[in-house]
Amino acid sequence: MPHTPLIATLVAGLGLAFILGTLANRLRLSPLVGYLLAGVLIGPFTPGFVADQALARQLAELGVILLMFGIGLHFSLHDLLSVRTIAVPGAFGQMALVTSLGFIVTQAIGWPIGAGLVFGLALSVASTVVVLRALQEKRQLETDGGRIAVGWLVVEDVAMILALVLLPAFADVLGGTANRAERENSGMLTFFEPHTISGALGLTLAKLATFFALMAIVGRRV
């Protein structure tokens, strides 16, 4: 019986991840290095077996959802508030500095303004999952430094959500190709006029407030 893409992707991905993760551990490196290398080897840019790209992307998104759920089990709103004086200004300051540096570099090599800003934003945010995994391996998650690091990353994630939602509203100014008709058909509430900057920001803040209210009130009780 011919193999299905799901089985082939799981066997190749998990098999290589186990082998390379073990090898990385023997070399005193984080197993994440082996996992990343396994993903490269089954990707379309290396010779040999190539996993189903659409299926691999869906499995990766599912994995990120589960990992972020694990982050939620280890971190609470109380922890974030306890380190807010360090995490909030530190996260925003780091993002502003790195984004500016990335933008300056891209302008020096002739990139468009919009592409430079997106590149800088991408560089300014660390991977919450990777840092959390490293803190867990070193048993520093429950320390003061661990709480500050996780709070810092949570602030970065929230700030990045706002930035990604506002990018379509800035698309015309930054030289993007999105037009008003496309944005009006994006499925967002027309009451908030999402094609404007204030509308996109208002809609995003309303969604975030609703989400946090449900998690803090309903989620905590249920």
Secondary structure as UniProt FT lines:
FT   HELIX           5..26
FT   TURN            27..28
FT   HELIX           31..41
FT   TURN            44..45
FT   HELIX           53..74
FT   HELIX           77..82
FT   HELIX           84..108
FT   TURN            109..110
FT   HELIX           113..124
FT   HELIX           128..137
FT   TURN            138..139
FT   TURN            141..142
FT   HELIX           144..170
FT   TURN            171..175
FT   HELIX           180..184
FT   HELIX           190..192
FT   TURN            194..195
FT   HELIX           197..213
FT   HELIX           214..219
FT   HELIX           220..221
//
